[in-house]
Amino acid sequence: MDLSIRFENAPGLPENKGPVTVGWFLNSQKNGVIYFPPERYRGAEKNREHAKSASRCPAVINMESRYFVFRAPFDLNLQFIRDKDGKPGLKNLNGDMSPVRANKLGQVLHIANEREWRHPNVPTVQLSLPYVLIADEPVYATQLAPFMDYQKDPWPGTIFGGRFPIHTWPRPLMWAFEWHDTSKPLKINRGDPLFYVQFETISPDRSFVLTEAEVTPELTDYVDFVSGAVSYVNQTFSLFERAEEVRPDTLVKPIRRKK
């Protein structure tokens, strides 16, 4: 059985023209003020004074405009450790100077079970985030490392993201890091780019607009309907068609902020 969902297999979601509206919201308002709104990558605007500058290149502008930046909500300065029994753990190198209380950090940051690591001796660190992406037409989101932002202190590993359809499968994003060189600390400052998200739709020529969405009762019910499935089944992609059957026609209702 084909477990994938293709763009053309999205009943009730016709192809449109013009920019694609993608909504984002926080699935929890607790401590929500610390989370930066996602923003479009602006690298192409850094130097436009010279006619031959890469910042004026249409190909560069077109590519960079399709990435959106999600920033770190707080400082991380971590060391990988093992206790006397060999169990993996994390040490906060900022100690008493850390702006984040240890019990609060432990609620959102943890090391995955060692049996679930993709590579032997390469720990997987997971940071739970409250961001949820939604769309009212076929849109896939791909989570990527922030490869266009220079890091003075390179991370001692790599992140792995994923690609999934946000029009049928809205779920909170997670930052997953594979710590290849555990002799070096993992240091990220609040406001640093944590990852990018790139969107795809039926037409490759359409642009995207990212807007904060109102958390309506219909949206809450639908997110609850699909959330947590990964804890119970392995092949969650097989559930996309079932999710489409109960999906409301409209999920994205942009919030109108006071100016």
PyMOL commands that set and color helices and strands:
alter all, ss='L'
color gray80, all
select helices_A, chain A and resi 7-9+32-34+43-45+54-56+58-64+95-97+102-108+114-116+217-226+229-231+236-246
alter helices_A, ss='H'
color red, helices_A
select strands_A, chain A and resi 20-26+39-40+67-71+76-82+88-92+109-111+124-135+139-144+157-159+162-165+172-179+186-188+193-201+208-212
alter strands_A, ss='S'
color yellow, strands_A
deselect
rebuild
show_as cartoon
